[in-house]
Amino acid sequence: MPDSVDASQQMVDGWARQLKETAARYQAMAERVQGQTVTERSKDRLVEVTVDAKGLLKNLVIAESANGKRMAEVSAQVMQLVQKAQSRIPELLQQAAAETVGAGGTTDALVEKAKGSFPAPPEEPAAAEPDHGRRFLPEDTEPPRQAPPPPPVAPPAPRRRRSRTDDDDDNFGGPILS
């Protein structure tokens, strides 16, 4: 009987040691991922964004030469770059997991969850030739909005004429001072 108790104790000690080692590897993976960032730049190099491993924007640089662009274009470019940088986070997590914990069910599940949180950005439309002519603004393409017509004005009520037979004691029709 002492052999089975000793064997059981060794088995429990082995599990505890294995759990501590696994926890230490996951902690190392978390520390590695936590300090990493992803940076993306626009093709024209006017906008640069950096996100951390949680997908939060940590840095945004807009070049002075972007001053000539429409702000709607610049803001759309910022949003595209943030989404593109965030979509690289699962790859970062997978690399850190492979180096610290190894491939397996738990790390695969973590990477899949990250892919769900940070999906690949939609395909970029083909770059159009720059338009050096007139830029069409939203007000140029939408038909002008017409104000609703004013409500019809009611005709003034006809004044009632006082008849001579209309007798009242107030003397409002006569002079105030006598």
Secondary structure, 3 states (H helix, E strand, C coil): CHHHHHHHHHHHHHHHHHHHHHHHHHHHHHHHHHCCEEEEECCCCCEEEEEECCCCEEEEEECHHHHHCCHHHHHHHHHHHHHHHHCCHHHHHHHHHHHHCCCCHHHHHHHHHHHHHCCCCCCCCCCCCCCCCCCCCHHHHCCCCCCCCCCCCCCCCCCCCCCCCCCCCCCCCCCCCC
